[in-house]
Amino acid sequence: MFIDSGRILGVLGKEPPLMITREELKVDKVRDEWKKLIAQGWRRTKPVWEDS
């Protein structure tokens, strides 16, 4: 999994964001991060682009 961080330039939507960093996480680290997010109250949502 990759975690990208960036900065919004100008007016939102007028210009693409500037990517600052990209961090690659291995499977074990991703699982740990997922557990932390769930513990903080994050929930899985259904993608808006699915047809069902």
Backbone bond lengths (Angstrom), bond angles and torsions (degrees), N, CA, C in turn:
res aa  C-N    CA-C-N  psi(-1)  N-CA   C-N-CA  omega(-1)  CA-C   N-CA-C  phi
1 M - - - 1.427 - - 1.517 107.72 -
2 F 1.322 115.35 146.53 1.451 120.68 176.39 1.522 109.42 -115.27
3 I 1.307 116.31 141.04 1.456 122.10 172.69 1.520 106.68 -114.39
4 D 1.332 115.82 114.64 1.460 121.42 179.76 1.521 108.95 -101.26
5 S 1.313 116.01 139.10 1.454 122.35 174.86 1.513 107.78 -123.44
6 G 1.327 115.50 143.49 1.448 118.24 -178.38 1.515 111.75 -152.35
7 R 1.305 114.34 -169.36 1.456 121.84 -177.68 1.523 108.12 -137.19
8 I 1.337 115.92 136.62 1.459 120.96 176.59 1.524 107.75 -80.23
9 L 1.316 116.04 130.34 1.461 121.73 179.26 1.526 109.34 -108.14
10 G 1.295 117.46 137.38 1.459 121.08 176.11 1.515 111.76 63.97
11 V 1.329 115.14 -145.23 1.455 122.19 -179.42 1.524 108.91 -82.69
12 L 1.325 116.52 133.58 1.457 121.37 -178.77 1.531 110.71 -54.27
13 G 1.310 116.52 125.85 1.449 121.86 178.14 1.518 114.48 92.60
14 K 1.322 117.80 -16.53 1.472 120.28 -179.96 1.521 111.87 -82.99
15 E 1.322 116.70 -33.85 1.456 121.74 179.71 1.526 108.94 -130.04
16 P 1.331 117.64 148.87 1.469 118.94 177.09 1.528 110.42 -67.36
17 P 1.336 117.87 149.74 1.461 120.06 177.30 1.531 110.99 -65.81
18 L 1.308 115.68 153.95 1.453 122.15 177.86 1.521 108.40 -93.46
19 M 1.339 117.92 117.08 1.452 120.93 179.64 1.521 109.13 -75.38
20 I 1.321 116.38 128.22 1.453 122.43 -177.92 1.529 111.12 -100.15
21 T 1.325 117.13 -49.90 1.465 120.56 -177.91 1.522 111.02 -137.70
22 R 1.319 115.67 156.78 1.463 122.53 172.20 1.514 106.77 -137.50
23 E 1.347 115.36 125.04 1.463 121.03 -179.84 1.523 108.31 -116.90
24 E 1.326 116.43 129.28 1.462 121.05 177.21 1.517 108.37 -97.12
25 L 1.337 116.27 127.68 1.454 121.16 179.11 1.525 109.52 -111.34
26 K 1.305 116.47 138.84 1.458 122.06 176.79 1.528 109.22 -80.53
27 V 1.311 117.23 165.04 1.469 123.33 -172.63 1.530 112.23 -54.71
28 D 1.319 118.33 -45.76 1.468 120.25 -178.48 1.520 111.80 -62.37
29 K 1.317 116.64 -40.99 1.469 121.63 179.55 1.529 110.26 -66.88
30 V 1.335 116.97 -39.35 1.465 121.60 178.78 1.521 110.09 -62.64
31 R 1.310 116.77 -42.51 1.473 119.95 178.71 1.522 111.18 -62.38
32 D 1.332 117.21 -40.18 1.465 120.95 177.12 1.527 110.96 -63.45
33 E 1.342 116.43 -43.19 1.467 120.26 179.16 1.532 110.50 -63.27
34 W 1.336 117.24 -41.05 1.467 121.94 179.11 1.531 110.19 -60.43
35 K 1.318 117.09 -44.61 1.464 121.16 178.91 1.524 111.35 -61.70
36 K 1.334 117.16 -38.95 1.469 120.91 177.85 1.525 111.30 -64.27
37 L 1.333 116.89 -43.79 1.467 120.68 179.62 1.525 111.24 -63.12
38 I 1.323 117.33 -43.93 1.464 121.26 178.71 1.529 110.18 -62.43
39 A 1.328 117.44 -41.17 1.465 121.74 178.51 1.533 111.68 -63.84
40 Q 1.335 116.91 -27.93 1.463 121.46 179.26 1.523 112.56 -84.70
41 G 1.334 117.29 -0.60 1.457 120.40 177.52 1.518 115.19 102.48
42 W 1.313 118.60 0.69 1.459 120.69 176.89 1.519 108.91 -66.88
43 R 1.325 117.05 148.10 1.456 122.53 178.76 1.516 110.37 -132.79
44 R 1.320 115.79 148.30 1.459 121.48 176.29 1.530 108.19 -70.00
45 T 1.321 116.36 138.01 1.463 121.25 177.09 1.520 109.31 -120.07
46 K 1.305 115.12 160.53 1.453 120.67 178.24 1.527 108.44 -80.96
47 P 1.324 118.26 132.28 1.469 120.38 177.91 1.524 111.08 -58.86
48 V 1.314 117.46 139.14 1.462 121.32 -178.49 1.517 112.68 -73.52
49 W 1.333 117.95 -14.55 1.454 119.73 -177.56 1.528 113.18 -92.30
50 E 1.348 118.30 1.23 1.469 119.48 176.21 1.516 110.13 -77.47
51 D 1.339 115.99 147.07 1.464 121.07 -177.74 1.515 113.78 -82.07
52 S 1.329 119.22 -14.91 1.467 120.42 -174.83 1.477 111.08 -83.47
